[in-house]
Amino acid sequence: MDLSSIGAYYNDLASRVPASAQKISQLSEEEIKTKSDDELMEVCKQFESYFLEQVFKEMAKTTSLLGEDEDGSSSQMVDYFMENTIAELASQSTEQNSLGLAQTLYEQMKRNYGL
C-alpha cells in the first residue's frame, strides 16, 4: 500500500466512525429516553454495519487475492473497489438482519435505559 493513500484511508474511516459513535456518546440519559425507536434502531444498525465491515476487512487481509508482483496503479484500484465492495456487503448484511447484532443491541439498550 502506498503511504500517500494511508492518510486518505484514515480520513475516510475517521469521517464515518465518529458519526454513529458520537450520536451515542453525546446523548444524556434523558435524551436517550426521548429518542424514537427508529432512531435508536438506525444507530444500532450503523454500529453493526461498521463492525461487520471491520471483520470483513480483517478476513480479507488473511487471504492472498493478488499476486505480489502487481504494479502500483492496479493494486490501488483493486484496494479501492475492494473496500467499497466490503462496505456495501456489510451494509446489505445488516439490512437483511443476517447477524442480528443490531437487534440484540437495540433490545439491550431499551431494557437498560427503560425505553
Order of alpha helices (4+ residues) and beta strands (2+ residues): alpha-alpha-alpha-alpha-alpha
